[in-house]
Amino acid sequence: MSAALLSLLLALAPQAAADGDAVLVVPPEGPSGGAAGWIGAAVGVELPRALQRVGVPAVPDADRRHAQEALGVAAASNTRATSIRVAGALGASRIVVGSWEQQGEEVTLSLRLLDPARASLSAPLVGSGALAGLGALVHSLAWDIALAGPRPPLGSREALLRSGQEVPLAALRPLGEALTARDAGSRIAGVRQALVVAPEFEEAMLVLGRLLLDGSAFEEARRVLGCVRAGSVFARDARFLDGVALLGLGRYREADVLYAELVQQRPTAAALANRAIARQRAGGGPNGASTLLRQAVEAEPASVDLPFDLGWALLVEGDAKAAAFWLKGAVRRDPGDAQGRLLLSWALAAGGRTAEAEEQWTAATALAPAMQALRAPDFSRRLERVFGSERGMLQDPDRRTDAEDARAHAARGDSLLASGDVPGAVAELTRAALLDPYLASAHRLLARAYRQQSADEKAVEELRTALWCREDPAVRHELGELLRALGRPEEAARLGG
């Protein structure tokens, strides 16, 4: 690798992902660096799923495509730099890149593992064989990639190869051709053809399910996803997507139950968030949507969309100040988010901050003139951002880094506070709160430091902020006690502390 490319990778690499080992697969390039073609597209779908079969947390191809679209990266633009950007946005710490060559009926795949954090590129992993055995070839290379990871692969190489041998070329080819098609109809028709040839081809079922969901064909998506076996390694992915379909159909209570089961099995941020959305849309009074979304943020603090969803839930629940706190964070991350600015204007207005509300309203309508019709808050609208996958949640790498740094400053502040160095503790904890405004522990510790400095009003605000970040009965009680000590029992009573 050239020194120039190493420098570029270091400059673009996400600085976190130290504790993650997710893999992003970029469809391999065609001959002489050409387009991926149907072979590259088929590998782009099959390789992540093959990795998942042996326990490697690989990003499905559909999530990669959605992330590229959200980031404004052209589908045909799979340069190293754009791949690193997409990987950072999906929380992937390793990227598989490479190429394929075909000579007659023989195909060769040459793949490499790119580690952006270390700016390193592995030696090529090369596999060759008959084009008719492309599925087995992909699964063979998946085993080699899994061996290069931080943990041993699950199962055996023989079992993985058998899975690949079960996918005939007559199904892989229409799947790959479908994903290179320009229009949604052709893509759906191509994947259906693959399933006609191989009715038990679960990877194709998931692809078709996502395509149907994207086209709002929710009932058909449910039928397709229901064909994924309950004991399959892809069963959870299929159930998650089924929940998305239920949300699209307005069957919110069923979606709530489905996501509750997924959360019980493994409480991912996306499952928590979609359950919260199901509860919020079901209505019927207090439903714990904001509590679930706070848990989701705690599970994935770098998420791009969770602050928006949480701010909207809090606004619907009537907590305008907390809503404004979260929506300000959403707008700060993405100043061009017209919808975020609209909701922020509603929250600020509800909190009596008229001038700030007008400023946000003006910005929202400048970005999206159609929002002129939404001057008055309308809580009946379905503005929540539903998550289409557990592995496809967009993240902000800078935000992830700030959150990690904030925890370090908060730990130092806690130690300084315990040792009696209150000014030093305030400095460290203030820095932590600036780096990560959603770190509840930093705000609570800062409140205690302020109390030692007799800055009781500052302590009240920090405890309120800690509650906005994370619902905690102990913090609620602490704030209630402080309000009573300050002679404000009515506020304490309203708080419930």
C-alpha positions in Angstrom: 0.0 0.0 0.0 1.3 3.4 -0.9 2.2 6.0 1.8 -0.4 8.4 0.3 -3.2 5.8 0.6 -2.1 5.0 4.2 -2.3 8.7 5.0 -5.8 9.0 3.4 -7.0 6.0 5.4 -5.7 7.4 8.6 -7.4 10.7 8.0 -10.8 9.1 7.2 -10.8 6.3 9.7 -13.4 6.3 12.4 -11.5 6.7 15.7 -13.8 4.5 17.8 -15.0 1.0 16.9 -12.4 -0.3 19.4 -14.9 -2.6 21.0 -16.7 -3.7 17.8 -15.8 -6.2 15.2 -18.6 -5.7 12.6 -17.6 -6.3 9.0 -18.8 -4.4 6.0 -18.5 -6.2 2.6 -18.1 -4.0 -0.4 -19.1 -5.9 -3.6 -15.9 -6.8 -5.4 -14.9 -5.0 -8.5 -15.1 -6.5 -11.9 -12.2 -7.2 -14.3 -9.7 -4.3 -14.6 -11.4 -2.4 -11.8 -14.8 -2.3 -13.7 -18.3 -2.4 -12.2 -19.1 -5.2 -9.8 -21.6 -6.7 -12.3 -23.9 -9.5 -11.3 -21.1 -11.6 -9.9 -19.9 -8.8 -7.6 -23.5 -8.0 -6.6 -24.2 -11.7 -5.8 -21.0 -11.9 -3.7 -22.0 -8.6 -2.0 -25.2 -10.3 -0.8 -23.9 -13.8 -0.1 -20.7 -13.1 1.7 -22.1 -11.1 4.6 -24.8 -13.8 5.2 -22.1 -16.5 5.0 -20.2 -14.7 7.7 -23.3 -14.4 9.8 -23.6 -18.2 9.6 -20.4 -18.6 11.5 -21.1 -15.9 14.1 -19.4 -12.9 12.4 -21.5 -9.7 12.8 -21.5 -8.7 9.1 -23.6 -5.8 7.7 -26.2 -7.1 5.3 -25.9 -5.7 1.8 -29.3 -4.0 2.0 -28.0 -2.0 5.0 -24.9 -1.0 3.1 -27.1 0.2 0.2 -29.4 2.2 2.5 -26.4 3.8 4.3 -24.9 4.9 1.0 -28.2 6.4 0.0 -28.6 8.2 3.3 -25.0 9.5 3.0 -25.4 10.7 -0.5 -22.9 8.2 -1.8 -23.6 7.1 -5.4 -24.3 3.3 -5.6 -21.6 2.9 -8.2 -19.1 4.8 -6.0 -17.3 2.2 -4.0 -13.9 3.8 -3.6 -11.8 3.0 -0.5 -12.6 6.5 0.9 -16.4 6.1 0.5 -16.3 2.6 1.8 -14.5 3.8 5.0 -17.1 6.5 5.3 -20.0 4.0 5.0 -18.3 1.6 7.4 -17.9 4.4 10.0 -21.6 5.3 9.7 -22.6 1.7 10.3 -20.2 1.0 13.1 -18.1 -1.5 11.2 -14.5 -1.8 12.2 -13.4 -4.0 9.2 -14.1 -3.8 5.5 -13.9 -6.6 2.9 -12.8 -5.3 -0.5 -11.5 -7.0 -3.6 -12.2 -8.1 -7.2 -13.3 -11.0 -9.3 -12.0 -12.3 -12.7 -13.7 -14.8 -15.0 -12.0 -17.0 -17.6 -14.4 -19.2 -19.4 -16.4 -21.1 -16.9 -13.8 -20.4 -14.1 -14.1 -17.6 -11.6 -11.5 -16.2 -9.2 -12.2 -14.1 -6.2 -9.5 -12.0 -4.5 -10.5 -10.4 -1.3 -8.7 -8.3 1.4 -9.6 -7.1 4.8 -9.2 -3.4 5.4 -8.8 -2.2 8.9 -9.4 1.6 8.8 -8.4 2.2 12.4 -4.9 0.7 11.8 -4.7 1.8 8.2 -3.8 -1.8 7.3 -4.7 -4.0 4.3 -4.4 -7.8 4.6 -2.8 -10.1 2.1 -5.2 -11.3 -0.5 -7.5 -14.2 0.3 -7.9 -15.9 -3.1 -10.3 -18.6 -4.2 -10.9 -20.1 -7.6 -13.3 -22.6 -9.0 -16.1 -23.3 -11.4 -18.6 -20.5 -11.9 -21.3 -23.1 -11.2 -19.8 -23.4 -7.6 -19.8 -19.6 -6.9 -21.9 -20.1 -3.8 -19.5 -22.6 -2.3 -16.5 -20.5 -3.2 -18.0 -17.5 -1.4 -18.7 -19.5 1.7 -15.1 -20.9 1.6 -13.7 -17.4 1.6 -16.1 -16.4 4.4 -14.5 -19.1 6.6 -11.0 -17.7 5.9 -12.3 -14.1 6.7 -13.9 -15.4 9.9 -10.5 -17.0 10.9 -8.8 -13.7 10.6 -11.3 -12.1 13.1 -10.9 -11.6 16.8 -12.9 -14.7 17.7 -12.9 -18.2 16.3 -15.8 -18.9 13.8 -18.8 -20.9 15.0 -19.5 -24.3 13.6 -17.3 -26.0 11.1 -15.9 -25.2 7.7 -17.6 -28.3 6.2 -21.1 -27.2 7.4 -20.5 -23.7 6.0 -19.5 -25.1 2.6 -22.6 -27.3 2.5 -24.7 -24.1 3.0 -22.9 -22.6 0.0 -23.3 -25.7 -2.1 -27.1 -25.6 -1.6 -27.3 -22.3 -3.5 -27.3 -23.0 -7.3 -25.9 -20.6 -9.8 -29.3 -20.5 -11.5 -30.5 -18.7 -8.3 -27.4 -16.6 -7.6 -27.3 -15.2 -11.1 -30.8 -13.7 -11.2 -30.3 -12.4 -7.6 -27.1 -10.6 -8.7 -28.7 -9.3 -11.9 -31.7 -8.0 -9.9 -29.4 -6.0 -7.6 -27.8 -4.3 -10.6 -31.1 -3.3 -12.1 -32.0 0.4 -12.1 -35.7 0.2 -11.1 -37.4 -1.4 -8.1 -39.8 -3.5 -10.2 -36.9 -5.3 -12.0 -35.1 -5.9 -8.8 -38.2 -7.5 -7.2 -38.9 -9.6 -10.3 -35.3 -10.8 -10.4 -35.2 -11.9 -6.8 -38.6 -13.6 -7.2 -37.0 -15.6 -10.1 -34.2 -16.6 -7.8 -36.7 -18.0 -5.3 -38.5 -19.9 -8.0 -35.3 -21.7 -8.8 -34.4 -22.2 -5.1 -37.5 -21.8 -2.9 -35.5 -22.3 0.3 -32.9 -19.6 -0.5 -33.3 -17.6 2.7 -30.8 -14.9 1.8 -33.0 -14.1 -1.2 -36.1 -14.1 1.0 -34.5 -11.4 3.1 -33.5 -9.4 0.1 -37.1 -9.6 -1.3 -38.6 -8.8 2.0 -36.6 -5.6 2.3 -37.4 -4.6 -1.3 -41.1 -5.1 -0.6 -41.0 -3.1 2.6 -39.2 -0.3 0.7 -42.2 -0.3 -1.7 -44.8 -0.4 1.2 -46.0 -3.9 0.1 -46.2 -4.9 3.7 -48.6 -7.9 3.5 -46.5 -9.5 0.8 -43.3 -8.8 2.7 -44.8 -10.6 5.7 -45.6 -13.6 3.6 -42.1 -13.8 2.1 -40.4 -13.2 5.5 -42.6 -15.8 7.1 -40.9 -18.5 4.9 -37.6 -18.0 6.8 -37.3 -21.1 9.1 -37.8 -20.4 12.9 -34.5 -22.2 13.6 -32.5 -20.4 10.9 -29.5 -18.2 11.7 -31.5 -15.5 9.9 -34.7 -15.9 11.9 -34.1 -12.8 14.0 -33.5 -10.7 11.0 -36.7 -12.0 9.4 -38.7 -11.3 12.6 -37.3 -7.8 12.9 -38.4 -7.0 9.4 -41.8 -8.6 10.1 -42.1 -6.0 12.9 -41.4 -3.2 10.4 -44.2 -4.6 8.2 -46.6 -4.6 11.2 -45.7 -1.0 11.9 -46.4 -0.2 8.2 -49.8 -1.9 8.4 -50.8 -0.1 11.6 -50.8 -3.2 13.7 -49.0 -1.5 16.5 -49.9 -3.8 19.4 -48.7 -6.9 17.5 -45.4 -5.0 16.6 -45.0 -4.1 20.3 -45.3 -7.8 21.3 -42.9 -8.9 18.6 -40.2 -6.3 19.5 -40.7 -7.0 23.2 -39.7 -10.6 22.5 -36.7 -9.5 20.5 -35.6 -7.1 23.3 -36.0 -9.9 25.9 -33.7 -12.1 23.8 -31.2 -9.3 23.1 -31.9 -5.6 23.8 -30.5 -3.9 20.7 -31.0 -0.2 20.2 -33.1 -0.7 17.0 -35.4 -3.3 18.6 -35.9 -1.0 21.6 -36.6 2.0 19.3 -39.1 0.2 17.1 -40.9 -1.1 20.2 -41.1 2.4 21.4 -42.5 3.6 18.1 -45.1 0.8 18.2 -46.2 1.9 21.7 -46.3 5.6 20.7 -48.4 5.0 17.7 -50.8 2.7 19.6 -51.6 5.7 21.9 -53.8 5.2 24.9 -52.1 7.4 27.4 -48.7 6.9 29.1 -46.9 4.1 27.3 -43.3 4.3 28.2 -42.1 5.2 24.7 -39.6 7.8 25.9 -38.2 5.3 28.5 -37.6 2.7 25.8 -36.0 5.3 23.6 -33.7 6.4 26.4 -32.6 2.8 26.8 -32.0 2.7 23.0 -29.8 5.8 23.2 -27.9 4.3 26.0 -27.4 1.1 23.9 -26.2 3.1 20.9 -25.2 6.7 21.9 -23.8 7.5 18.5 -27.1 6.9 16.6 -28.0 9.6 14.2 -31.8 9.2 14.4 -32.5 8.2 18.0 -32.2 11.7 19.4 -34.9 12.8 16.9 -37.2 9.9 17.9 -36.7 10.5 21.6 -37.3 14.3 21.2 -40.6 13.6 19.3 -41.7 11.0 21.9 -41.1 13.5 24.8 -42.9 16.2 22.9 -46.0 14.0 22.4 -45.8 13.0 26.1 -46.0 16.7 27.0 -42.4 17.2 28.3 -41.5 20.2 26.1 -38.2 21.1 27.9 -36.8 17.6 27.6 -38.0 17.4 24.0 -36.2 20.6 23.2 -33.0 19.3 24.8 -32.9 16.2 22.6 -34.1 17.9 19.4 -31.4 20.5 19.8 -28.9 17.7 19.7 -30.5 16.3 16.6 -30.4 19.6 14.8 -26.8 20.3 16.0 -25.7 17.1 14.4 -27.6 17.8 11.1 -28.4 21.5 10.6 -30.1 20.6 7.3 -32.7 18.4 9.1 -35.9 20.4 8.3 -38.1 18.0 10.2 -35.9 18.2 13.3 -36.0 22.0 13.2 -39.8 21.9 12.8 -40.2 19.7 15.9 -37.7 21.8 17.8 -39.8 24.9 17.0 -42.8 23.1 18.4 -41.0 22.1 21.6 -39.5 25.6 22.1 -42.9 27.3 21.6 -44.5 24.8 24.1 -41.8 25.8 26.6 -42.5 29.5 26.2 -39.3 30.3 24.2 -41.1 32.1 21.5 -38.1 33.9 19.8 -36.0 30.7 19.6 -39.1 28.8 18.3 -39.6 31.4 15.5 -35.9 31.1 14.5 -36.2 27.3 14.1 -39.5 27.6 12.3 -38.0 30.1 9.8 -35.1 27.7 9.2 -37.3 24.7 8.8 -39.6 26.3 6.2 -36.5 27.7 4.3 -35.2 24.2 4.1 -38.6 22.7 3.2 -41.2 25.2 2.1 -44.0 22.6 2.2 -43.7 22.7 6.0 -45.5 26.1 6.0 -48.7 24.1 6.5 -47.4 22.6 9.8 -47.2 25.8 11.8 -49.4 24.4 14.6 -48.2 21.2 16.3 -49.9 18.1 15.1 -49.2 15.2 17.4 -51.3 12.8 15.3 -48.6 12.7 12.6 -46.4 9.6 12.3 -43.1 11.4 12.3 -41.1 8.7 14.0 -38.1 7.3 12.1 -38.6 3.5 12.0 -35.4 1.4 11.9 -35.3 -1.1 9.1 -32.6 -3.3 10.5 -30.6 -3.9 13.7 -27.3 -3.7 11.9 -28.2 -0.7 9.7 -28.5 2.0 12.3 -26.6 5.0 11.1 -24.1 6.4 13.5 -21.9 9.5 13.9 -18.3 8.4 14.3 -17.3 11.8 15.8 -20.2 11.5 18.3 -19.0 8.0 19.3 -15.5 9.3 19.9 -16.8 12.3 22.0 -18.9 9.9 24.1 -15.9 7.8 24.9 -13.8 10.8 25.8 -16.7 12.2 27.9 -16.8 9.0 29.9 -13.0 9.4 30.6 -13.5 13.0 31.8 -16.5 12.0 33.9 -14.4 9.2 35.6 -11.6 11.7 36.4 -14.2 14.2 37.7 -15.7 11.6 40.0 -12.3 10.8 41.4 -11.5 14.5 42.0 -14.9 15.0 43.7 -14.2 12.1 46.0 -10.8 13.5 46.9 -12.2 16.9 47.7 -10.9 18.8 44.7 -14.3 20.4 43.8 -13.0 23.0 41.3 -11.0 20.3 39.5 -14.1 18.1 39.4 -16.3 20.8 38.0 -13.8 21.4 35.2 -13.6 17.7 34.3 -17.3 17.1 34.5 -18.1 20.3 32.5 -15.8 19.0 29.8 -17.6 15.6 29.9 -21.0 17.3 29.6 -19.9 19.4 26.7 -18.4 16.4 24.8 -21.5 14.3 25.5 -24.6 16.2 26.5 -26.5 13.0 27.0 -24.2 11.4 29.6 -26.5 11.3 32.6 -23.8 10.4 35.1 -21.8 13.5 34.3 -24.8 15.8 34.9 -25.6 14.1 38.2 -22.0 14.4 39.4 -21.8 18.0 38.3 -25.0 18.7 40.4 -23.3 17.3 43.4 -20.2 19.4 42.8 -22.3 22.5 42.4 -24.1 21.8 45.7 -20.7 21.7 47.4 -20.1 25.1 46.0 -23.6 26.3 47.2 -24.6 26.8 43.5 -28.0 25.2 44.1 -29.8 26.5 41.0 -27.1 25.1 38.8 -27.4 21.8 40.7 -31.2 21.8 40.0 -30.6 22.3 36.3 -28.0 19.5 36.1 -30.3 17.1 37.9 -33.1 17.9 35.5 -30.8 17.4 32.6 -29.7 14.0 34.0 -33.3 13.0 34.1 -33.8 14.1 30.5 -30.9 11.9 29.6 -31.9 8.9 31.6 -35.0 8.1 33.7 -33.6 7.2 37.1 -35.8 7.0 40.3 -32.7 7.8 42.4 -32.0 11.0 40.5 -35.7 11.9 40.6 -35.6 11.5 44.4 -32.4 13.5 44.7 -33.9 16.4 42.7 -37.1 16.3 44.7 -35.2 16.5 48.0 -33.1 19.4 46.7 -36.3 21.3 45.6 -37.8 20.7 49.0 -34.7 22.0 50.7 -34.9 25.1 48.6 -38.5 25.7 49.7 -40.1 24.6 46.5 -42.4 21.7 47.5 -44.9 22.2 44.7 -42.2 21.6 42.1 -41.0 18.5 44.0 -44.6 17.2 44.1 -45.0 17.7 40.4 -41.8 15.9 39.9 -43.0 12.9 41.9 -39.7 12.7 43.7 
